[in-house]
């Protein structure tokens, strides 16, 4: 019995010593953390617009709804014919709203007056010939349009410009990474991650001086459009 008890106590002591030794051994991570540097860059490309989008409307009113509707239809047809005569394709003219509603009139002393019926017809027009945009707007007003609003400019094919903006963004980020590595006294290693994203697509540049005005009754300045792309790169630090 004494020999068995001695053997058990010896075993317990050895287990305790092994556990103590393991507790003092530094832990080694199987995946040591990689030092990295992250940078961002921006690419900008300026374009001159080549198309414009315009809302053109006709509003008519009369004491008789049929009369108001007939007047509106005649004016709308004149406007459509004028647009086509000026080179606007039929597929570039789209009706966006058509409204008919009564509108109560009042006398100067606040009494109920006549009831008028209002008809509104608005089309969304895509204009490709910006050089004659001012003349076009003048012509549709003379044809009967009494509502023109929401003129916006755009670039129809921006594929090449977007590719150039991405290229400039990545090059800008790479140059920043090289600069920062030099300042920190380290070397760049492998590229671990790259993200490229557009900053809101295409937008007007209100302060640009590179626009132009059309020689027409209505002076319209197209200005410039901006395509901006941002890039984010992450490198290993050696």
N, C-alpha and C positions, 0 to 999 in steps of 0.2 A: 504493500500500500504506500509506503514512503517513497519507493522508486517511481510509482505512477504519479503521485502528487508532485514530485520534483520535476518530472517530465512535462506535466501540464503547466507548472509555473514557468518553466524555461521557455515553453512555446509562447505563452502570453507575453513574456518579456521581449522576445525576439520580434513579435508582431508590433509591439509598442515602439521599439527602436526603429523598425522599418518605416512606420507611419511618421515618426519624428523626422527621419531623414528626408522623406518625400516632402514634408511640409516646408523644409528649408531650401528645396531645390527651386530655382526661378522657373516660372511657367514660360514656355516658348509657344507663341501663337503660330498656328499652321499657316495663316494668311497675314503676313506682315503688311501694315498699312503702306500704300504707295503714295509718295509725295507728288502732288499735282499742282498745276497752275491753270486757272481758268481766265479767259479773256473774251471780250466781245468787240465786234466791229460793225461798221455801218457802210452800206453802199447806196449812193443816190444817183439817179439818172433823171435828167430833165427832158421833157418832150413838149413839142408844140401840138396842141389838140388838132384833130382832123375831122371830128364830128361834134354836133351839138344836139341836145334834146330840149324840146320846147313844148309847153302846154299852150295851145291856142283854143280859145273858146268864143262862143256866141251866146249872148243873153238877150232874149226878147220878151216883151210883155204886152198884154192886151186885155181888154175887158172880156174878150171871148177866147176861150182856150184853143179853139180850132184856128182862129186867126193867129194867135201867138205861135202855135205849133207850125203853121204854114210859113209864117215869116222866118222862123228859125231854120226850117228846112231849106228855104231858098238861100239864106245867108250861108249856111253850112256848106251847101253845094258850091256856091261861088268860091268859098275859101278852099275847098278841096280841089276844085278846078284850077284855082290860082297856084296852089302848091305843085300840082302836077305839071302845069305849064312852066313853072320855074325849075323843073328837073327833079322834084321829090317823087320817089317811086311810091306806088300804091301800097306796097308792103311796109313802107316806112311811115304810114299814117294809121294810127290806131285810136279808136274811140275809147276814152277812159271813163267818161261819165255822161249820163243823159238824165236830166231831172225836169219834172213838171210839177209845179205846186202853186196853190193860191197864195196871194199876199194881200192882206187887208190894208187899205189906205185910210188915212185920217185927215180931216180938215184942219186948218190952222188953229181952230178953237178946240180941237180935241174930239170932235164928233166923228162918228163912223162915216167913212167916205166910200168910194167905189171899191169893188173887189177886182184885183188884177190877177191874171194868170201868167206865171213866169215859166219860161222854158229855157233851160241851159244845156248846151252841148259842147263838150270839151274833147279835143283830140290831142294825142301825144305824137309829136312829129320828130323824126330823126333827119337832121340836115347834114349832108355830106359836103356841100360846097360852102365852106365858111367864108370864102372871099365875097360871096354875094348874099350873106346872111342878112345884112342890114337892108338891102333892097327887097329881100324876100319878106321880111317883117313889115316893111312899109306897104308892100303889095297886099298882104293879107288884111291889114288894117283897112285899107281902101276898099277891100272886097267885103267888109262887114264884120271882121273880127273886133270885138270890144273887150277881150280879155287875153292878155299874153303874160305868162309868168313862168317861173321855174326854169329859166335857161341854165343849162349845165353843159359843160364841155367834157370831152373824153377823147381817148385814143383807141381806135378800133382794134388795131393789132399791136399788142404790147409784149409779145413773146420775146423778141430780141432784147428789148429794154429790160425786162425782168431778169433775163439770163445775165445781162451785163451788170445789173444791180447786185445779183447774188455773187458774181465773181468779185466785184469790188468789196463787198462785205467780208468775204472770206480772206481776201488779200489784206484788208485793213486789220482784221483780227490777228492774222499771222504776224504782221509787222509789229503789232502791239506785244505779242507774246515774245518775239525775239528781243524787243527793247526791254521788257520787264525782266527777262532772264539775264540780260547783260547787266542791268542795274543791280540785280540780286546776286550776281556772281555765280550763276548756275547754268547748266546746259539743258536744253529741251530734249526730251526723249520722244517716245512714240505718241501719236495722237490717239487719245482714248475716246473722245466724244466730239461730235459736231452737230449743231442745231442751226438751221436757217429758217427764218420766218419773215413774212411781210409785215410791215408796220402800217396796216390799214389800207393796203392796196394803193390806188392812185389818188392823189389829192391836188387841188389847185394851189398855185404859188401866187399869193396875192401881191407880194412885193416885187415880183419879177418884172424886169424891164425888156424882156425879149418877146413880148407879145406884139400884136398888130391890130390895127383898127380897120374895119371895112369902109371903103369909100361909098357911103350910102346915106339915105335920109336918116336912118337910125345907126348911130355909131356903136359898134359892138367890139369889145376887146376880148380876145380869146386868151391872151396871156400864155402861161406855161403850166404844165402838169408835172408833178413829182412822183416818181416811184421810189420807195425806200424799202430796203431789205436789211435786216439785222442778222448777224451770225455770231454764234457762241462756240468757242473751241476750248477743249480741255487737253493739256499735254502732261506727260510724265516729266518729273524733274529728276535729272540724273545727278 
